[in-house]
Structure formats: C-alpha cells, structure tokens
C-alpha cells in the first residue's frame, strides 16, 4: 500500500466477474472525483461514431489525461463506474479492458468497477462513459 491505496478481494466473497476487485482500502488523503469521460476529441468532436473499440480507447485516453493533469495516473484510481449504452457491448468491453489494464496498472490487481447499461448518454452517438475516483499522492 505504498500510495495509500489497497485493492482487496476478501476471503468468502464470490470471484470477481471481470478485471476488478471487490473493494478498495484508502488511507486518509485527498480524493479526486473525476467526471465521466466520453469519446471526445481535442476539437470537441465525437470520436468513433458506431465504433465501440475506438470510443473505448478514446475514453481511457481522456481519463488518463485528466489524471495526469493533477499529477496522477491509473495506479491512483480507487474506483471506476462504467456506463454502456448497449448490453451487446459488454462482450466487446471485457477483452478490450483485459488488453488495456495491464498497460495502465503496475500490478494485476485492479480497482473496483461498477458496470451499468443505460438507455443513452448525453449524445446518442456516445457508446461508453467511464468515471473514476482517485486518491492524491502523499
């Protein structure tokens, strides 16, 4: 727990159904609540219309930029909330996340994630949104 964050899968809890832990233990510290990131390019355009993989990558790139702006990275994230518009995209999301997370995190233990399927996001063309909570470094 070198950065004050520890991901836990307690004994007796059922196995996680993806790349996440059941809970995060956070040593006291400043928290950042990061708004849901969308597939928006640098000029404000929607990236990857009708292309889930392109939107997935853009969302995590944007989230990484927000983290970096306050001196953090993915290893400081303590919780994700993921919103998908189509339940069929769960089968796309899982392998994309499995390929990306080992590149973003120092260990193979990942923060808790709640995955929700919603009717729509702020614009019809958005397929995925990811928000996060992160802990500031000491």
N, C-alpha and C positions, 0 to 999 in steps of 0.2 A: 504494500500500500504506500509506495514511495510518493505518489502525488495526492494522497489522502482519499483515494477512490479505490474501492474493492468490489468486484463483482462476485456474487455468491449464488450457488445452486445448493440450497440446504438439503441435507440428508432427509429422505422421506418425501420430498417434493417430486412430482412426476417429471420425466425428462422434458426439457425444453423442446418445442416443436419447430425449432429453427436456430439460427445463429444469434442467440441472446441468452442472458442469464435471468434468473427469477427476480433478483433484487440487487440493489447497489447499496453499499455502506459508504457513507461520505463523512469524513472527518470534517468538523466545522470549517467553514470557509465561504467565500463569496460565490454566489451562484449566478449563472447566466441562463436566462430563459430565451431560447432562440426561436423566433417566429418560423412557421412552416415555410420551407424553401420550395420553390417551384422551378419548372424548366423555363427560365427567363434568361435570355442572352444579354450581353452588355449594352445593347441599344434598346432593351425593353421588349424585344420580340419573343414570341413563344418559340421555343426550340423543340424540334422533333414532333411536329404535329402528326398524330396517328402512329408514332414510333415510341413504344414504351421504353426500349433499351436506351434510346437517345435521351429521353426525358429523365430516366433513372440516373444516367451519368451526369447530366447537367445539374440535377437536384443535389447530388452529393458533391459535385464540384462547387456549387454555390454555397452549400453548407460549410465546406472546407474553407472557403474564402471568408465567410463570416467568422468562423472560429479563429482563423489566422489574424483577422483584424484586431482581435483583443489578445493576441499572443498565445492562443491555444491551438490544439489540434484534436483529432478524433480520440486520442487517448485520455482527454479530459471530459469526454461526454459521459454523463451518468444515466441518461435515459433518452430513448427515441420514441416518437409517435409517428407512425407511417399511415398515410391515407391513400387508398387506391380507389379509382372510380369503377373499375370492372373486376369482378371476382376472378375472371379468367386470367387476369394479370398476376395473380398470386404465383402461378406456375412459372411465370417469367421472372418475377421478383426474386424468388428463392435462389436460383442459380446465379443471377447477376450479383446478388448480395454475397453469396458464397465465394465468388471470384474476387469481389472488391474488398471485402473486410480484411482479409489477410494482408492487403497492401496498405490499409489505413491504420491498423492497430498493431501494437508491439507484441501482443500475445493473442492466443486463440480463444480467449475468454472475452465475450462482448457484452455491452450494456443491455439492460432490459429494453424490449421493444414491444409496443402495442401496435398491432396491425389491424386497421379498420377498413372496411369497404363502405364508401359513402355514395350518395346519389350523384354528386358532382362537386367540383372545386370552384374557385372564384370565376374561372373561364371554362367553357365547355371543352376547350382543346387540351386542358391540363389533365394528365392521367395519374400523376403521383405527386404527393406533397409529403415532406418529412420535416418535423420539428424536433428540437432537442433541448435538453437541459445539460449544462456543462458546469464544472467546478473550476474556479480560478486557481491558478498555481500559487503555492506559498511563496 
